[in-house]
Amino acid sequence: MWPKWGKISRNDSSTAAAVVPSNPATPSFKDIHSLLGEEDDTGTAGAVRRKKASVFHRVRIATAALRTWRSLPSLAMSQSEDKRIVVYYTSLRVVRKTFEDCRVVRSILRGYRVAVDERDLTMDSAFLTELKGLLGRRQLSLPRVFISGRYIGGSEEIRQLHESGELKLYIVGAPPAAASACEACGGVRFLLCSSCNGSRKCYTEKGGFRTCGSCNENGLVRCPDCCTPIV
């Protein structure tokens, strides 16, 4: 039988001592403080080591970033030379859907503020010959977009790439758009032929009138300042 609480007599002191023996191995408050002190020392040492490691890590990151930054101008220059955007389109409103598709694609590309070589098949039939040679097709729908000499697609593909955000990845590194229109042609990319003044007829004393060989079917020549060669 356990003795009642608070009823232990003097004669039962030996029993109480037997019930709660003294154990010298039991840590005291002094030992706990010493353990805490060791843990604090260990934590401080670990913090110092972590701090040193973080400092070295930051130095490595800064060095790598500096190397990347130094190489950016050359990379940007090489990318801008290769990233040429060419769009073949028509300005005729005969087929409304084709005209709207061309207008939307040109608007999307212009929104990225990059240089776009717009080639209007209405202004020069040679553009159609170029496009057929690039795609190897006789019947083509417009518009058609090329980036870095690679065929990207028509209106549907450009719209999907633009909505998904992938189009921006295609044009990274492209040269920026000009701040103002070309002074020679006003952004039309064509000039009136200086040989026939757009009449497509040249007169010589020996041969009389003959067809001008310097201009296209519209009496125009490509602007030498803003037009680029075939893709």
ZANUTI-64495 format. One record per residue (C-alpha): residue in three letters; x, y, z. Coordinates in steps of 0.5 Angstrom, whole numbers, padded with zeros to 4 digits, always signed. Example, Ala and Ser with C-alpha at 12.3 -4.5 7.8 and 13.67 -1.06 7.14 Angstrom:
% ZANUTI-64495
ALA+0025-0009+0016/SER+0027-0002+0014/
END
This chain:
% ZANUTI-64495
MET+0000+0000+0000/TRP+0002+0007-0002/PRO+0003+0012+0004/LYS-0002+0017+0004/TRP+0000+0024+0001/GLY+0003+0028+0006/LYS+0002+0023+0012/ILE+0009+0020+0011/SER+0012+0020+0018/ARG+0019+0020+0021/ASN+0020+0012+0021/ASP+0018+0012+0014/SER+0024+0016+0012/SER+0028+0010+0010/THR+0022+0008+0005/ALA+0022+0015+0002/ALA+0029+0015+0001/ALA+0029+0008-0003/VAL+0023+0010-0007/VAL+0027+0016-0010/PRO+0034+0014-0010/SER+0039+0019-0011/ASN+0043+0018-0018/PRO+0049+0021-0019/ALA+0049+0020-0026/THR+0043+0025-0027/PRO+0045+0032-0030/SER+0044+0038-0025/PHE+0042+0045-0028/LYS+0049+0046-0028/ASP+0050+0041-0033/ILE+0045+0043-0037/HIS+0048+0050-0037/SER+0054+0047-0039/LEU+0051+0043-0045/LEU+0047+0049-0047/GLY+0054+0053-0048/GLU+0057+0048-0052/GLU+0051+0048-0057/ASP+0052+0055-0057/ASP+0059+0055-0059/THR+0058+0049-0064/GLY+0052+0054-0067/THR+0057+0060-0067/ALA+0062+0056-0071/GLY+0057+0053-0076/ALA+0055+0060-0077/VAL+0062+0062-0078/ARG+0063+0057-0083/ARG+0057+0058-0087/LYS+0058+0065-0087/LYS+0065+0064-0090/ALA+0062+0059-0095/SER+0057+0064-0097/VAL+0062+0069-0098/PHE+0066+0065-0103/HIS+0060+0063-0106/ARG+0058+0070-0108/VAL+0065+0071-0110/ARG+0064+0066-0115/ILE+0057+0068-0118/ALA+0060+0075-0118/THR+0066+0073-0123/ALA+0061+0069-0127/ALA+0057+0075-0128/LEU+0062+0079-0130/ARG+0065+0074-0135/THR+0058+0074-0138/TRP+0057+0081-0138/ARG+0064+0082-0142/SER+0062+0077-0147/LEU+0055+0081-0148/PRO+0057+0086-0153/SER+0060+0081-0158/LEU+0054+0076-0157/ALA+0049+0081-0158/MET+0052+0084-0165/SER+0053+0077-0168/GLN+0046+0075-0166/SER+0043+0082-0169/GLU+0047+0080-0175/ASP+0044+0073-0176/LYS+0037+0075-0174/ARG+0034+0078-0180/ILE+0026+0078-0180/VAL+0023+0078-0187/VAL+0015+0078-0188/TYR+0012+0077-0195/TYR+0005+0080-0195/THR+0000+0084-0200/SER-0003+0090-0199/LEU-0008+0089-0204/ARG-0015+0089-0201/VAL-0018+0084-0206/VAL-0019+0078-0202/ARG-0021+0081-0195/LYS-0018+0075-0191/THR-0011+0075-0194/PHE-0011+0083-0193/GLU-0013+0082-0186/ASP-0008+0076-0184/CYS-0003+0081-0187/ARG-0004+0087-0183/VAL-0005+0083-0177/VAL+0002+0079-0177/ARG+0005+0086-0179/SER+0002+0089-0173/ILE+0005+0083-0169/LEU+0012+0084-0171/ARG+0012+0091-0171/GLY+0010+0091-0163/TYR+0016+0088-0162/ARG+0020+0094-0164/VAL+0025+0090-0168/ALA+0027+0091-0175/VAL+0022+0088-0180/ASP+0024+0087-0188/GLU+0017+0087-0191/ARG+0016+0085-0198/ASP+0010+0087-0201/LEU+0008+0082-0207/THR+0004+0088-0210/MET+0010+0092-0211/ASP+0014+0087-0214/SER+0013+0081-0217/ALA+0020+0079-0216/PHE+0018+0078-0209/LEU+0013+0072-0211/THR+0019+0069-0215/GLU+0023+0069-0209/LEU+0018+0066-0204/LYS+0017+0060-0209/GLY+0024+0059-0209/LEU+0024+0059-0202/LEU+0018+0054-0200/GLY+0018+0050-0207/ARG+0011+0051-0208/ARG+0007+0054-0214/GLN+0001+0056-0210/LEU+0002+0060-0204/SER-0002+0064-0199/LEU+0000+0070-0195/PRO+0003+0072-0191/ARG+0010+0068-0190/VAL+0015+0070-0184/PHE+0022+0068-0184/ILE+0027+0069-0178/SER+0034+0068-0179/GLY+0033+0065-0186/ARG+0028+0060-0183/TYR+0021+0059-0185/ILE+0017+0060-0179/GLY+0010+0060-0182/GLY+0004+0064-0184/SER-0002+0068-0180/GLU-0004+0062-0176/GLU+0003+0060-0173/ILE+0005+0067-0172/ARG-0001+0068-0168/GLN-0001+0062-0164/LEU+0007+0064-0162/HIS+0005+0071-0160/GLU-0001+0068-0156/SER+0004+0063-0152/GLY+0010+0068-0152/GLU+0014+0064-0156/LEU+0015+0069-0161/LYS+0019+0073-0157/LEU+0024+0068-0156/TYR+0025+0067-0164/ILE+0026+0075-0165/VAL+0031+0075-0159/GLY+0037+0079-0161/ALA+0034+0082-0167/PRO+0036+0089-0169/PRO+0032+0094-0166/ALA+0027+0098-0171/ALA+0029+0105-0174/ALA+0027+0111-0170/SER+0025+0114-0176/ALA+0023+0112-0184/CYS+0028+0112-0189/GLU+0030+0119-0192/ALA+0030+0116-0199/CYS+0024+0112-0200/GLY+0020+0114-0194/GLY+0019+0107-0191/VAL+0016+0105-0198/ARG+0022+0101-0200/PHE+0021+0103-0207/LEU+0024+0109-0211/LEU+0021+0111-0218/CYS+0026+0109-0223/SER+0031+0114-0225/SER+0032+0112-0232/CYS+0024+0112-0235/ASN+0021+0116-0229/GLY+0016+0110-0228/SER+0014+0110-0235/ARG+0018+0103-0236/LYS+0020+0106-0243/CYS+0026+0109-0245/TYR+0028+0112-0252/THR+0034+0112-0256/GLU+0036+0115-0262/LYS+0038+0108-0265/GLY+0033+0104-0263/GLY+0027+0109-0261/PHE+0023+0107-0255/ARG+0024+0100-0251/THR+0022+0097-0245/CYS+0026+0099-0239/GLY+0031+0094-0236/SER+0032+0097-0230/CYS+0026+0097-0226/ASN+0020+0092-0225/GLU+0013+0092-0228/ASN+0011+0098-0224/GLY+0017+0102-0226/LEU+0020+0102-0219/VAL+0027+0100-0216/ARG+0028+0098-0209/CYS+0031+0103-0205/PRO+0038+0101-0204/ASP+0038+0104-0197/CYS+0033+0100-0193/CYS+0032+0094-0198/THR+0036+0087-0196/PRO+0038+0082-0201/ILE+0034+0075-0201/VAL+0033+0071-0195/
END
